[in-house]
């Protein structure tokens, strides 16, 4: 299945070694992949907190591993906002 994945802000700098940095890319994924599983595969899940929007709707953090991706989905990962 193919899913469009966007990485907002500086999140792309936390990708696992061997994954080329990107802002917006269509990824071919195995059936059954989840929002949390993909974040782990990309390498930033354990590095920092982040938000996820699936087809424009926020996915609660506690549902990352239960929210399955489907062909044609649009997924946006957003790093925490910091300021002062």
Order of alpha helices (4+ residues) and beta strands (2+ residues): beta-beta-alpha-beta-beta-beta
